Amino acid sequence: MTESHARADEAGEDFREPLSNADARVRIRKILREGGAYAFSPHAEEEMAKDGLERTDVLSVLRAGTVDGGEFRMGSWRYRVRTNTIWVVVAFRSPRELRVVTAWRDRKRRGDWRP
């Protein structure tokens, strides 16, 4: 059974999760392009440091990567965004805010999910 959640921000803009891959892609890019808020979780910062990733690397993935599915985990919908070698997982806090949950360099290029 899939959980569905509707949210709205202060301006009344709302969206219903889960988002399709295309809608998540549009939402991510809109947040980055229009000055929406984004934050990095402590876990994301730790994983990025382990793999030698900078914030600019992660933002590049979010701008140009492929959204590869969403999953309901730990109380929120999380969306995987990837390039050939880097994976990023984000969760939307509101229609205009996202949080980078984790990120890693896929040295094996396997493409499997890593929580």
Summary of the structure (lengths in Angstrom):
residues: 115
radius of gyration: 13.5
end to end distance: 20.4
largest distance: 43.2
contacts: 323
relative contact order: 0.23
helix: 28%
strand: 39%
